[in-house]
Each structure stands twice: as structure tokens, then as C-alpha cells.
Amino acid sequence: MSKKRGLSLEEKREKILQIFYDSQDFFLLKELEKSGPKKGVISQSVKDVVQSLVDDDLASKDKIGTSVYFWSLPSCAGNQLRTVHHKLASDLQSSKKRHSELVDQCEALKKGREESDEREEALAELKTIEMKYNELKEEMEKYADNDPAAVQAMKEAIEVAHVAANRWTDNVFTLRQWCSNNFPQAKEQLENMYQEAGITDEFDYLEPLPVISIGAVTDQMLEGDP
């Protein structure tokens, strides 16, 4: 013998609603949990089923004193269905209006775009202009290094780097002098450490270098300048 299939949530909701409709009375949760099994709804699931009915406005609840009562009348379900129907009808009307607007916009956009010799010529001319634009854009990119704004930005970046490098050079000299003043007995060890770190007699502040564009370098090379 096959095992009896349990009720689905929707079936449980219908059973609990039937309890409300048959009695048209108010119930405490514990009363519904006793009545539920008589309709095939186990008491453990009654609370969740009733709450789902309340959430969907198919049942009502209210607290009176310390007790919470639940109830539902056939008119409640009718009102809820009428509300849903009104909303769906309103949404349908809005969708129809939007569809009509889009159809009108589509027809308006078609005007002036009918297939014709003039339109084909205009499209061909537009394509030619776009190709010329792309060619000029690629040509301009070849001379990007000579862009005054790019050169100026390069100058400013070099100046920032130059100031930062000399600031650290100054810090090295300051630290070196501090070590010499505080550890005179370790002069030889300090000198070896300086040599290993690359701080030799040639270590000094940097002089700023002139910034020239690639185009200027090319011109110098063509003219034979070193």
C-alpha cells in the first residue's frame, strides 16, 4: 500500500481558511492547532500556515489583552481578490499605454529613414567621413609625444622627481654627518658601509636635465647634431 501524500502549503491554507469560514468566529492559535488535524493539517504546521494567510491579507489577527486572536471571513478573501484584480487591471492599462507610446515612437523614427537613393548616398558619405576621421585620429596619435600638454606634464613630473631625489640625498648627508659625530671610533666601518651602499665620493645632488620632445630629438638626428 502506497504512503498517503501530505498536503501542500496551498492545500493547508485552504483547510485552515475553511475552519474560519465554517465557524465565522475568532480563534486562539492553540485552538487552531487543535482544529487543524481534523482537516488534515498537523498541529506543528498550523502556526506557519496561519501566518502565511495573515501575510497575504487572507486572515487577520489582533491582540486583546495578553491573547492574540485570528479570524477570516469570506468577505475578507473577496476584498483581497478585488484588490489584486484592481492592481492587475491598472498594471495592464499602464502596459497598454506604454506599448502604444512605443509604437508611436517607432513610427515617428521611421519617418525620413525610408530607403531611397538620397539616403544611400548620405550613408555612403557618412561612412567616408568616419573613415577619414579615424585616419586623422591615428595620424594625431603619432605626434602625441610632441603634444605641449604632454611635454609640460613630463616637465612637472621630472621636477617633482628631481626635488624628491635631492631631498633624499640631503637626508643621506645628514645621516652620514650624524653617524660621524656620534660614532667617531667607527669611522672605518662606516666608510665601508657607505661604499657597500653606493655612497661614494661621486654621490652628490642631481642637476635638472632639460626635457625635449621625441620630435626634437629626431630633428637633431636628421641635422647631424650630437
N, C-alpha and C positions, 0 to 999 in steps of 0.2 A: 504494500500500500504506500502510495507516494505521500510525502510530508506536505501538510497544508501550507499554502503560501501565505506569508504575512501580509498585512495591509500596507499599502504605500502611504506616503505622507498625505497625499491629496485625499485618499480614501479615509484616513484617520480624521482629517479635518471635517470631511462630510459627516462622519459619525458623531463627532462632538457637536457640530452645528445642529444635527438632528436632535440631540439631547436638549439643546437650548430651545429649538423651535417647538418641540413637543410639549415642553413644560411652560415656556414663556415666563420663566422665573429666574431668580438670582441664585448664583451658586458660589460657595466657597471652593477653593482648589481641592481640598480634601474630599468634598462631596463629588466633584467631577472625577476624581481619581477612583472613587468607589463605583460611579456610574459607567465609567469608560469601559471596563472589562465586559459589561453586559452588552456593549455594542461591538466588542471585538478589539478594543483599544486597551492595551495593557496599561496598568496604572503608572508604571515608570515613565511612559512617554506622554502621558496626558499633559503635564506641565508645558513641555516644549510645543505640543500641538496647539494648546490654548494660546500660548504666547505668539505663535505664528499667525493665529487668527486675529489677535489684537493688533499685531504689527500691520496687517493688511486691512485694518478697519472693518473686519467682518465680525468682530466681537469687541465688547467694551469692558473696561474694568474700572473700579473706583474703590478708594479706601474709606471705610466708615468705621471710625474709632480705630481699633487695632486690627480689624479684619479687612481683607481685600475680596471684593465680590466681582464676579464675572457674569455677563449676560449677553444675549444676542437675540434680536427679533427678526423675523423675515423681512420687515421693512428696512432694517439696517443693511442687509445684503442688497436689497433693491436700490437703496440710496447709493451704496458704494458702486454698484454696477452702472447706475446712471451717471455718476461722476466720471468713471472710466470712459464710458461711452461719449460723454461730452468732451473730454480731453482728446480722445482719438479723433472725434469729428473735427475738433479745432485744428489738430495737427494735420489732418487730411486736407482741410481747407487751405491752410498755410502752404502745404506742399504743392497743391494745385496752383496757387497763386504764384509761387516761386517758379514752378515749371513754365507757366505762361510767360513770366518775365524773361526767363532764359530763352524761350522760343523767339520772343520778340527781339532780344539782343542778337540772337543768331541770325535772324533775317536781316536786321539792320547792318550787321557786319558783312553780309554777303553783297550789299549794295556797293557798287563801284569796284567789285572784285570779280566781275563776270569775265569769263575767258574772252579775250579779244586780241587783235594784233597790237594795239597800243599797250595793253598790259604786258604782253610778252616782251615787247621792246623795252618797256620800263624795267622789267625784272632783269633782262639781259644787261641793261645799263647799270643797274644796281650791283649786279654781280661783278661787273668790270671795275666799278668804283671800289668795291670791297677788296678785290684782288690788288688794286693799286695802293690802297690804304695799308694792306698787310706788307706789301713790298717796301713802302716808305717806312713803316714801323720797324722792319728788320734792318733797314739801312741806318736808321737813327740809333738802333742798339749797338751798331758797330762803333759809333762815336760816343758811347756813353762815358768812356773814360775821360773824355775832354769836356764833359758837362761841367760848367762853372760851379754849380751847386755841389757836384761830387768832389771836385778839387778842393773847394772850401771846406767840405766836411772832412776830407783827408787831412788838410792842414790843421784843423782844430783837433782831430784825433791824435795827430803826431805831437802837437803842442802839449796835450794832456799827458801823453806817454812820456814825453821829454821831461816835464816837470816832475812826474812821479818817479822816474828813474833817478833824477838828480836828488830828489828828496831822500830816496833810499841810500844813495851814495853818501849823502851828508850824514845819515844815520850810522852808516858803517864807520865813517871817520870819527864820529862822536864816540861810538862804542870802542873803537880802537884806542882813542885817547884815554878813555876811562879805564880800560884794561891796563894801559901803560902806567897810568898814575897809581892804580891800586895794586898792581902786581908787578912791580919793577924787577923783582927777583926771578920772574918767569919770562923775561924778555925773549930769550932764545926759543922757548917752547911756543910763545905767542907768535913769533915770526914764522916758525914752521907751520903753525896752524893757518896763518894768513896765506902762506904760499899754497897750501893744500886747497884752501877755499877760493883761490884765484885772485886774492887781494895782493897784487904785486906792485912794483913801483910805477907801472903803467896805468894802474887803476886810478881813474880820475873822473871828474864831471863830464857829461856828454855835451857836445856842441850841437845846436839845432841844425838839421840838414834841410836844404831847400827842397820844396815839393814841386815837381814838374810833371806834366801830363805825359801819357804814353805817346800822344801825338807829337809833343815837343821833342821827345827822345828820338822818334822816327825821323823828324825833320833834321835833327843834328846828325844822325847817321847818314842821311842822304847827302848832307852838305859836307860830310867828311870830318865833322868836329869830333873830338875825343869824348 
